[in-house]
Amino acid sequence: MTGALTIAGLGPGSDALVTPEVSAALAAATDILGYAPYVARVPPRPGLTLHPSDNREELQRASEALRLAAEGGQVVVVSSGDPGVFAMASAVFEALEQAPQWQALPIRVLPGITAMLAAAARAGAPLGHDFCAINLSDNLKPWAVIEKRLRLAAEADFAIAMYNPRSVSRPEGFGRALAVLRNSGCGERLVIFARAISAADEKIETVTLNEARPEMADMRTLVIVGNSQTRRVGRWVYAPRQVR
C-alpha cells in the first residue's frame, strides 16, 4: 500500500498548541476528514481535499478515511484536543475491526493537548493528584452509566474533568450531573469552568459546587471539579500532591 492514515489532535484551539508533528502531517496530507468545525481549522491549499462532516458521522468518516488511504491517499483524520480522548482514534479502530482488508494499512495516532490539560494549566494544577475524565454526553452511552460513574468518582475522591457538559440538544444533563455530585457530598468542592481555552474569548471562572449553575457551561466549556483537598492559592487552584 502506498497510502497511509494519520489520526491527529489539533489541540484546544490555538495554532500555537498544535504540535510540530501534527503540523507536518497536515502539510503532507492529500485528504483531511473530520467534524466540520475542526476541518475548518486547516487552511485549504492546492492538492488538499477537505472532507467536513457532521459530528454524529464518526464511523462513516472513519471508514471513508480508511478507503481513501487504501487507494493511496495521505489521509489525516482530525479531532480537537487529543484524538484518543473522546475523539476519532477509537472510531477509526472500530471501523478497522470491521474491515480486515485494510488492517495492514500504515496508521499513526499523533497526540494533541486535550482540553482538560489546557484548562488545568490555565487554572493552576487542579489535576495534580488522582483524577478521572467523564464525558457528559449521553449520545453514545446511557445517562444511568454517566450518573453511576459520577457517584463513584465522587466517592473515590477523584478530581473530575467533565467534557461536553451542556448543549442545545442536551440542556438538562449538566444540571443533573451537578445534582448527583451535590448529593454525593461534594457541595464545597471547587469547580473550574474553563471556556474556549486558548481562544480569543477564553474565560476561566472558579466557584464552589454549591454555587455552580448549569448555564455557566456550554459545549465549549471544560469543567473540572476538584477533589476534597483542592484549594486556592491567590488566583490559582491546585490539588496537593500528598493525600492526608
C-alpha positions as CSV (number, residue, x, y, z in Angstrom):
1,M,0.0,0.0,0.0
2,T,1.3,3.5,-0.8
3,G,-1.3,5.4,1.2
4,A,-1.3,6.0,5.0
5,L,-3.7,7.2,7.6
6,T,-2.9,9.6,10.4
7,I,-5.2,10.4,13.3
8,A,-4.2,13.7,14.7
9,G,-5.2,16.0,17.6
10,L,-5.4,19.8,16.8
11,G,-5.2,20.8,20.4
12,P,-7.7,23.0,22.2
13,G,-7.9,25.9,19.7
14,S,-4.8,28.0,19.3
15,D,-2.4,27.2,16.5
16,A,0.4,27.7,19.0
17,L,-0.7,24.5,20.8
18,V,-0.7,22.3,17.7
19,T,2.4,20.0,17.9
20,P,5.1,20.2,15.2
21,E,4.4,16.5,14.4
22,V,0.8,17.2,13.7
23,S,1.6,20.3,11.6
24,A,4.0,18.2,9.4
25,A,1.2,15.6,8.9
26,L,-1.2,18.3,7.8
27,A,1.3,19.8,5.4
28,A,1.8,16.4,3.8
29,A,-1.8,15.4,3.6
30,T,-3.9,14.9,0.4
31,D,-7.2,14.5,2.4
32,I,-8.4,15.9,5.7
33,L,-11.5,14.4,7.3
34,G,-13.3,15.4,10.5
35,Y,-16.1,17.2,12.2
36,A,-16.7,20.4,10.1
37,P,-15.5,23.0,12.7
38,Y,-12.3,21.1,13.1
39,V,-11.7,20.7,9.4
40,A,-12.3,24.4,9.1
41,R,-9.1,25.0,11.2
42,V,-7.0,23.5,8.4
43,P,-6.2,26.1,5.6
44,P,-7.1,25.0,2.1
45,R,-4.3,24.6,-0.4
46,P,-3.7,23.1,-3.8
47,G,-3.5,19.3,-3.7
48,L,-5.5,19.1,-0.5
49,T,-9.2,17.9,-0.3
50,L,-11.2,18.8,2.8
51,H,-13.9,16.4,3.8
52,P,-16.0,18.0,6.6
53,S,-18.9,16.0,8.1
54,D,-21.4,16.0,10.9
55,N,-20.4,15.3,14.5
56,R,-22.6,12.1,14.6
57,E,-21.0,10.5,11.5
58,E,-17.9,9.2,13.2
59,L,-17.9,5.6,11.9
60,Q,-18.8,6.7,8.3
61,R,-16.0,9.2,8.5
62,A,-13.5,6.6,9.7
63,S,-14.5,4.1,7.0
64,E,-14.1,6.8,4.3
65,A,-10.7,7.7,5.7
66,L,-9.6,4.1,5.6
67,R,-10.8,3.7,2.0
68,L,-9.0,6.9,0.8
69,A,-5.8,5.7,2.4
70,A,-6.1,2.2,0.9
71,E,-6.5,3.9,-2.5
72,G,-3.1,5.7,-2.0
73,G,-4.0,8.9,-0.2
74,Q,-2.1,10.5,2.6
75,V,-5.1,10.9,4.8
76,V,-5.4,12.7,8.1
77,V,-8.4,12.4,10.4
78,V,-8.5,15.4,12.7
79,S,-10.1,15.9,16.2
80,S,-9.8,18.8,18.6
81,G,-7.6,18.2,21.6
82,D,-6.2,14.7,21.6
83,P,-7.6,12.1,19.1
84,G,-7.7,9.4,21.8
85,V,-9.7,11.3,24.3
86,F,-13.5,11.1,23.4
87,A,-12.5,11.5,19.8
88,M,-11.7,9.9,16.4
89,A,-9.0,7.4,17.2
90,S,-11.4,4.9,18.8
91,A,-13.8,5.3,15.8
92,V,-11.1,4.5,13.3
93,F,-10.1,1.4,15.1
94,E,-13.7,0.3,15.5
95,A,-14.1,0.7,11.7
96,L,-10.9,-1.1,11.1
97,E,-12.1,-4.0,13.2
98,Q,-14.9,-4.4,10.7
99,A,-12.7,-4.1,7.6
100,P,-9.9,-6.8,7.7
101,Q,-8.9,-5.9,4.2
102,W,-7.4,-2.6,5.5
103,Q,-5.7,-3.9,8.6
104,A,-2.2,-3.8,7.0
105,L,-2.6,-0.1,6.3
106,P,0.0,2.1,7.9
107,I,-1.7,4.1,10.7
108,R,-0.3,6.6,13.1
109,V,-2.0,8.3,16.1
110,L,-0.5,11.7,16.8
111,P,-1.3,13.1,20.3
112,G,-2.6,16.6,21.0
113,I,-3.1,18.8,24.0
114,T,-6.6,17.8,25.3
115,A,-9.0,20.3,26.8
116,M,-8.6,19.1,30.4
117,L,-4.8,19.6,30.3
118,A,-5.0,23.0,28.7
119,A,-7.7,24.1,31.2
120,A,-5.8,22.7,34.2
121,A,-2.7,24.6,33.1
122,R,-4.6,27.9,32.9
123,A,-6.1,27.3,36.3
124,G,-3.0,26.1,38.1
125,A,-2.8,22.4,38.9
126,P,-6.2,21.0,39.8
127,L,-5.3,17.6,38.3
128,G,-2.1,17.4,40.3
129,H,-3.3,14.2,42.1
130,D,-5.6,11.3,41.0
131,F,-8.3,12.4,38.6
132,C,-10.7,11.0,36.0
133,A,-12.4,12.3,32.9
134,I,-16.1,11.8,32.2
135,N,-18.0,12.7,29.0
136,L,-21.4,14.0,30.0
137,S,-22.9,13.4,26.5
138,D,-25.4,10.6,26.5
139,N,-25.4,10.3,22.7
140,L,-23.2,7.1,22.9
141,K,-24.0,5.8,26.4
142,P,-27.0,5.8,28.7
143,W,-27.4,8.5,31.3
144,A,-27.5,5.9,34.0
145,V,-23.9,5.0,33.2
146,I,-22.9,8.6,33.5
147,E,-24.6,9.0,36.8
148,K,-23.0,5.9,38.2
149,R,-19.6,7.0,37.2
150,L,-20.1,10.4,38.7
151,R,-21.2,8.9,42.0
152,L,-18.3,6.5,42.2
153,A,-15.7,9.2,41.2
154,A,-17.1,11.4,44.0
155,E,-16.9,8.5,46.5
156,A,-13.3,7.8,45.5
157,D,-12.4,11.5,45.9
158,F,-11.1,11.9,42.4
159,A,-10.9,15.3,40.7
160,I,-13.2,15.1,37.8
161,A,-12.8,16.6,34.3
162,M,-16.2,16.8,32.6
163,Y,-16.3,17.0,28.8
164,N,-19.3,18.1,26.7
165,P,-21.3,19.4,29.7
166,R,-24.2,21.1,28.1
167,S,-25.6,21.7,24.5
168,V,-28.7,22.9,22.9
169,S,-29.9,19.3,22.4
170,R,-28.9,18.3,25.9
171,P,-29.8,21.3,28.1
172,E,-30.7,19.3,31.2
173,G,-27.8,16.8,31.7
174,F,-25.3,19.1,33.3
175,G,-27.8,20.3,35.9
176,R,-28.5,16.6,36.7
177,A,-24.7,16.0,36.9
178,L,-24.3,18.8,39.4
179,A,-27.1,17.5,41.5
180,V,-25.5,14.0,41.6
181,L,-22.3,15.5,42.9
182,R,-24.1,17.7,45.5
183,N,-26.0,14.7,46.7
184,S,-22.7,12.8,47.0
185,G,-21.4,15.4,49.5
186,C,-19.3,17.5,47.1
187,G,-21.0,20.8,47.6
188,E,-18.0,22.6,49.0
189,R,-15.5,21.4,46.3
190,L,-14.1,23.9,43.9
191,V,-15.3,23.9,40.3
192,I,-13.5,25.4,37.4
193,F,-15.4,26.5,34.3
194,A,-12.9,26.8,31.5
195,R,-14.5,28.1,28.3
196,A,-12.8,28.4,24.9
197,I,-9.3,27.8,26.3
198,S,-6.5,29.3,24.1
199,A,-9.1,31.2,22.0
200,A,-9.6,35.0,22.0
201,D,-12.8,34.7,24.1
202,E,-11.2,32.4,26.7
203,K,-12.8,32.6,30.2
204,I,-11.9,30.9,33.5
205,E,-14.3,31.0,36.4
206,T,-13.9,29.2,39.8
207,V,-16.8,28.7,42.2
208,T,-17.9,26.1,44.7
209,L,-20.1,23.3,43.5
210,N,-23.0,24.7,45.6
211,E,-22.6,28.0,43.7
212,A,-22.3,26.3,40.2
213,R,-25.2,26.8,37.8
214,P,-26.0,24.8,34.7
215,E,-26.0,27.9,32.5
216,M,-22.3,28.6,33.3
217,A,-21.3,25.8,30.8
218,D,-21.8,25.1,27.2
219,M,-20.2,22.8,24.6
220,R,-17.1,24.9,24.5
221,T,-16.6,24.6,28.3
222,L,-14.4,22.1,30.1
223,V,-15.5,21.7,33.7
224,I,-13.1,20.5,36.4
225,V,-14.5,19.5,39.8
226,G,-11.7,19.4,42.4
227,N,-11.2,16.7,45.0
228,S,-11.9,17.3,48.7
229,Q,-8.4,18.8,49.3
230,T,-8.3,21.1,46.2
231,R,-7.6,24.6,47.3
232,R,-6.8,28.1,46.2
233,V,-3.6,30.0,46.5
234,G,-4.1,33.5,45.2
235,R,-5.7,33.3,41.8
236,W,-4.5,29.7,41.3
237,V,-6.3,26.4,42.1
238,Y,-4.3,23.2,42.8
239,A,-4.6,19.7,44.2
240,P,-1.9,18.9,46.8
241,R,0.4,16.0,45.9
242,Q,0.2,14.5,49.4
243,V,-3.1,12.9,50.4
244,R,-3.9,13.2,54.1
